[in-house]
Amino acid sequence: MRGLRTAAVLAAVLAGLTAAPATASAATGDSGFVKRVGAHLTLNGKPFRFAGANNYYLMYKSHAMVDDVFARAKAADLSVIRNWGSLDIGDQDGSDSIQGKADGVYFHYWDGTGPAYNDGADGLEHLDYVLWKARQSGIKLVIPFVNNWNAYGGMDQYVRWAKGQYHDDFYTNPTIKGWFKDWISHLLNRVNTLTGVAYKDDPTIMAWELANEPRCKGSGNYPTSPGCTTATVTAWADEMSRHIKSVDARHLVGAGDEGFYCTDPGGSDWTDNCGEGVDTVALAKLPKMDLMSLHLYPDGWGKDAAWGTTWIKKHLADGRRIGKPVMLGEFGLLSKAERNPVYREWTDAFVSGGGAGFLYWLIAGTQDDGTLYPDYDGFTVYCPGPVCTTITNASAAIRGRPPLFPPVADDDTAVTTFGTPVTVDATANDIAYLSRIRPETLDLDPATAGRQASLTVTGGTFTADASGTVAFTPAEGFSGRATATYRVRDSLLRWSGTATITVTVKPDPGAAIRLFSFEDGVQGWAPGNWQSDAGAVAQSAEWATDGTHGLRVDATGGGWFGAAFPEPVDLSAKGTLKYDIRTGAAGTSTSVALQTGSGWAWCQSTWGWQNQDGTGTVEIDLTSAMSCTTEDLKDVRGMFVWVSPGTFHIDNIRAE
């Protein structure tokens, strides 16, 4: 998208590390390295199977944010994290970039004559810290050398450096291939400033991947040439895997591909008709390739969850046939109502089929402002949490523990119109191990002795029946979110952990909708994560028009600032979007963008301006000043405001 148990020797080393980075001697021998023995992996001579997650922001975020992700992963018994290892820009000032710096961080740039490396504090020292923290946490890493997609520059940045024509020039242009080999060598030979160990000698790294999701096509910055085929990508992978092994013979190597096949050339199913330029079997069979790779995203691929189980089983069978371990490098499902049982089904199939390890997309943690990192793409599974517990159980199962786990109750959500009761099949996405869920045991108040089948909260009343269905009746005049916490037993009389039922009652259609008030914090607001150096936000009591707090925006470079809504918002019956603003020494744009629907569809307002040294209310006509249709406005998922450089205060964002 876009190990497991640490050996005793390594554990002893880790135990000697303090809370601050300390220099360690270079690793000796192959102790602590994950090795391939035929179709299986080993660690210090013992079978090695793993469970883990992906995270893309570790390489450029603060040490505190890195620490938080590793702490969550360790607490969840995850033993491998796949994190990005490339951040390619244009010129050093960020110009001529495919995407640009990430929070001011960049690794690889054009110095006027060729690609150069940023080894300093705003460069690869960030990756040094990730490796150090992973080592301290007893977690292994999988690191791709480049991204196929344009996030963080990727292959298209190389094509731009070379003034190329096609995305797949990356695979064929001799100059670009030389640059990529140089980058690989630079990373492998880099000596970590915190550990004193060269990357190629660090057993913290489980595997290198040639790329994240290599394909003939990219994100659209450059087209695909007519001549790109599976032979193109496979030849490139053969050349690059040989180069890696010539510099670093001790680490595993994988292609990082999504697992597409070339078994039905010209067929109707794009996942096996060779059309993406990927032949996963040919890639895995390469002599210097250690892993067979696959990813799984039914939502984006036009498939369903059951197809995903078949996809997993097919790759496991092919891995056994060709004698290579299989790694499920990414997987995700958008439907939170189905995610828990589906992840159980997928991981069960992977574990029972002998897969080497799986990594879900995406683990995230707390930001520097104390809020959770936003679920930008809809796939985030936060730890701790119910679905994370299911992953933790699968982590234990893949390492041989019998599945004698308590049931897992999962969170549920519902949305209802003003004054309208709603029901939730609360136990439909709960799971049990070697038993079944007993829905008649659902307890709406775990903190009170005995089973509580009814619970009145601020906003209304929850009532559970014997089928596990929970009804919510809103209190008169209530709009907003009402929550109840529940647990349930399985047929072996084991209690689940707690899960939350959240019901959102839409406002009275005739009343204004308050979107953000900032009374309880920044409410998820942040600069858009695709921008570099846009600025920062903070809750502030300096100026407010609705309550005691507003949002302070310090826009260093200017850009889009905003947040996703906790639940989709229907603005189709509203005429005006409003927010209050105070400007300082500079004025600002007041343009607004709304994310509509479950994809990345956006509509934007006409341009507006608020002069300096003043206060006012920005009013945007939803019927004429936005590029949205009425249908679009029925499902609004997020909002961003363009803020020019300077310091500004925003409050009371509402729709009337």
Buried (B, 14 or more C-beta within 10 A) or exposed (E): BBBBBBBEBBEEBBEEBEEEBEEBEEBEEEBBBBBBEEBBBBBBEEEBBBBBBBBBBBBBBBBEBBBBBBBBBBEBBBBBBBBBBBBBBBEBEBEBBBBBBBBEBBBBBBEEEEBEBBBEEBBBBBBBBBBBBBBBBBBBBBBBBBBBBBBBBBBBBBBBBBEBEBBBBBBBBEEBBEBBBBBBBBBBEBBBBBBEBBBBBBBBBBBBBBBBBBBBBBBEBBEBBEEBBBBBBBBBBBBBBBBBBEBBEBBBBBBBBBBBBBBEEEEEBEBBBBBBBBBBBBBBBBEBBBBBBBBBBBBEBEBEBEBBBEBBBBBBEBBBEBEBBBBBBBBBBBEBBBBBBBBBBBBBBBBEBBBBBBBBBBBBBBBEBEBEBBBBBBBBBBBEBBBBBBBBBBBBBBBEEEEEBBBBBBBBBBBBBBBEBBBBBBBBBBBBBEBEBBBBBBBBBBEEEEBBBEBEBEBBBBBBEEEBBBBBBBBEEBBEBBBBBBBBBBEBEBBBBBBBBBBBBBBBEEEBBBBBBBBEBBBBBBBBBBBBBBBBBBBBEEBBBBEEBBBBBBBBBBBBBBBBBEBBBBBBEBEBBBBBBBBEEBBBBBBBBBBBBEEEEBBBBEEBEBEEEEEEEBBBEBEEBBEBEEEBBBBBBBBBBBBBBBBBBBBBBBBE
